[in-house]
Amino acid sequence: MRLIALVCFAIAGITICAQNNQPSVKLDLNYDKYSDVTSYQLSPIYEERKSPETVFKVQASLKVKGKAGIATPTDFRFTIASYEVVDGQQTPLVDSYTKASHLFIISDTGRSELARESYLGTPKNTGRNERHETMTFVLTMEDALMILHSKRLECKLGDKTFKISDDHLIPLVRLLAQLFPRG
């Protein structure tokens, strides 16, 4: 009986994920005993695919001092990766976000402007017409608490605006709620 219930639950979960355009959210948890730091990575909290070669993805990561469940968050990051490849002799692609120094977040509980910590642009001379950019944005404790109490979340990077779906916001809020039980 338990096996049948488990199979039905798995089929329902696969069906729900297949119906949603956004891939399901995956949480990676790693503890480094040498530095006494636990790292969480929630990926993706937003993903847009125009084709297999054109991807815009947002990941949330954070680090806490100590072991999971008994630690205080110390280091929050949003990582944004944008990748595109074009076949043929079209105009060469150029990096789109070199001047995007802030990620703007608007929720039903407030607004925040995250500073860009790092930017990695397209490597030169790859032999392909491609664009690959990775940016990291720092969240303050106040930003994290704003997201914790949010029911909707919209973001803007350069000229690109995007909304975080409920299916992706809920795991992020749940993770923050575990880290900030009194937040």
C-alpha positions, 0 to 999 in steps of 0.5 A: 500500500505504501509503495502504491502511494509513493508511486502515485505521489511521484507521478503527480510530482512529475506531472506538476513539474511537466506542466510548469514552464519553469524547471523545479527548484533544487536545493544543494546543501554543503557543509565544510567542516574545515571552515565551519561553513554551510552553503545553500544553493537554490537553483533556479529561482528563475529560468528563461529558455528561448532555445537550448542555446539561449538561457537566462538563469537566476540562482540564490545562494547563501552561506552560514557560519556553523552547521545547518539548522543551528547557524546564523546566516552571514553571506547572501548572494543572487547569481545571474547567468546569461548564455547565448550561442548563435550559429552561422555568420550573424553579427557577433554577440556582445555582452548585454549586462556589462553596465548593469551594476544593480539588481532591483527587487520589488515585492509586496513588502518593499523595494531593494537595490542590490549592488553587483559584487562581481561580473564575469563576461564572455571569454575571448577567442572561443571560436564560437559566436557566443555570449556568456555572462555571470553576475553576483549580487549581495543581499543584506540581512534586510533584503533577505527579511523583505524576501522572507515576508514576500508573496510576490517578487519582481526583478530588473537587471539592465533592461530585463525584467522578470517575475519569480513564480510562486513555485520558485518563490515558495522554496526560497521563502521556506529556506529563509524562514528556517534560517530566520525563525523569528524573522 
